[in-house]
Amino acid sequence: MNIITANRLLDGAVIYRDRAGGWVEAFADGARFSKEESAQALAEAQQDVTLVVKPYLVPLEDAHTIVKRERNRETIRAHGPSVRRDAIAQTEKSA
């Protein structure tokens, strides 16, 4: 089972492909594709070049759990940088 994710071209937000061929912001609302469906769904998603950047498949252990080796990357993509934003601001001021 897989979910398709990409970044929205307009603002860089992490988004997920839904069953209707659109894009949603919530992981829970993204469609889950079987192995058989995944290649075709990804090919269709890659046609949305005016909406998204580099869609790709994320493997799932079950309908709600990302495969462990992908979990950290996808968590960071969905929730933002892994460093404190105020630390970034301090670094920029000292440069």
N, C-alpha and C positions, 0 to 999 in steps of 0.2 A: 504494500500500500504506500502511496506517495501523495504529497501535497505539492502544488506548484507555487513558487514565490518569486517575486521580482521587486524592483524598486519603481515607484511611480516616477515617470519622467518629469512631471511638473514640479514636484517638491521633494523627491527622494524618499518618500514614505515607504515603509515595507508593506507590501500588499500580497494578497493570495487570490488565486483563480477560483471562481465559483463555478457551480454546475452549469449555469446559463452562459458561461463564456465571458463573464464580466470579472471585475476585480473588487475585492473587499479588503478592509483594513484589519479585521479580526481573524486571527488564526482559526478560531472556532467556527467561523462562517465559510472558510475555504473548503472546497470540495476535496474529498478523498478519492484518489484514483487507483484502481487495481493495476497490477503490473501490465495487464493487457491493454488497459485504457491509457496508461501514462504517456507512451510515445506519441500517440495521436493528439492528446490534450496538450502536451508540451509543444508540439509542432504548431498547433493552433495559437497557443499563447505567444510563441515567437513571432507571429505575424502582427502583433500589436505594437509595432515599432514606434508609433506616435504616442503611445500611452505608457509603455514600460521599458525598463532597461534590463536586459539579460535574464529572462525568466529561466528557472531551473527547478528540477525535482528535488524534494527533500524526502528521504525515506522515513517511514513511520513504523514503529513497532506495533502499534495498534491505532485506532482512529484518533487517539488523543495524545500520543506520546512519540516525540521525535527520537529516532535512533540515537543512542548515546553519543556516538562519535560526532554527530552533527549538532547536538543540543547546545553547547556553549556558543557556537557561531550564530545559530538562529536566535538564541536568547539575546545576544548582544545586538543583532540586527533589529529585532523587534522592540527592544527597550532602550537602545542608545549606547553610548560609549561606556567602556568599563572603567573609566577614570572619572573622578569628580570634576564637574564643569568648573567649579571655582578654582581648582588646581590648574586647569588649562589657562584660565584668565590670569592667574598669578604668573605663570610662565611667560605668557605673551607680554605682560607689563615689564618683566625683567629683561627681556630680549632687546 
